Amino acid sequence: MIFEIQAIRFRSSDQSPEVLDRLTYDVPDLEAAKRKAKNLVMTVSWRSEADGFRILSHDGFVLDMWRVGEDNAD
């Protein structure tokens, strides 16, 4: 399955997510996409100003969102 992982920052004015970068991966399932996204944090591929990530399906639906420091990206 193809997933898009977006590095996002939350605007201080309204906490709306702003996309900083996007990467596309072909992985077996959502759990594999979550692992891939978590492994990107603080690597060369990760934007240092990013607050978290968002995972989208190939047709643009948000499947998961995670902020650095939160424990909800299983």
C-alpha positions as MATLAB code, in Angstrom:
seq = 'MIFEIQAIRFRSSDQSPEVLDRLTYDVPDLEAAKRKAKNLVMTVSWRSEADGFRILSHDGFVLDMWRVGEDNAD';
ca = [
       0.000    0.000    0.000;
       1.173    3.502   -0.699;
       1.115    6.018    2.159;
       2.148    9.658    2.342;
       3.958   10.733    5.494;
       3.835   14.470    6.094;
       6.121   16.350    8.459;
       3.861   18.961   10.047;
       4.128   21.976   12.308;
       1.200   23.326   14.337;
       0.703   27.059   13.934;
       0.868   28.886   17.239;
      -2.056   31.143   16.353;
      -4.679   28.427   15.864;
      -2.896   25.057   16.224;
      -3.769   24.148   12.624;
      -1.317   21.710   11.022;
       0.970   23.108    8.328;
       2.743   20.663    5.979;
       6.508   21.181    5.872;
       7.503   18.146    3.831;
       5.989   14.972    2.408;
       7.435   11.566    1.690;
       5.746    8.638   -0.040;
       6.340    5.033    0.983;
       5.103    1.695   -0.285;
       4.706   -0.463    2.833;
       2.428   -3.423    3.671;
      -0.007   -1.652    6.027;
      -0.711    1.318    8.299;
       1.303   -0.159   11.174;
       4.374   -0.350    8.926;
       3.775    3.262    7.847;
       3.627    4.332   11.522;
       6.918    2.568   12.230;
       8.488    4.235    9.195;
       7.269    7.674   10.301;
       8.529    7.203   13.874;
      11.916    6.086   12.522;
      12.173    9.313   10.512;
      11.993   11.549   13.593;
      15.273   13.386   14.095;
      16.969   11.852   11.035;
      18.314   13.706    8.010;
      14.935   13.178    6.294;
      13.083   14.877    9.172;
      12.555   18.641    9.182;
      13.880   19.972   12.486;
      11.030   22.474   12.854;
       8.395   19.727   12.527;
       6.114   19.129   15.510;
       4.876   15.754   14.344;
       3.667   13.757   11.401;
       0.492   12.850    9.605;
      -0.076    9.665    7.582;
      -2.423    9.789    4.599;
      -3.792    7.034    2.397;
      -3.015    7.086   -1.325;
      -6.347    8.851   -1.903;
      -5.677   11.629    0.635;
      -7.529   10.491    3.769;
      -5.786   11.216    7.083;
      -5.242    7.884    8.820;
      -3.103    8.958   11.768;
      -1.513   12.060   13.272;
       1.168   12.238   15.941;
       3.002   15.017   17.794;
       6.567   14.603   19.000;
       6.405   13.851   22.711;
       2.965   12.218   22.553;
       2.649    8.512   23.056;
      -0.185    7.883   20.595;
       1.801    6.637   17.574;
       1.719    2.951   18.396;
];
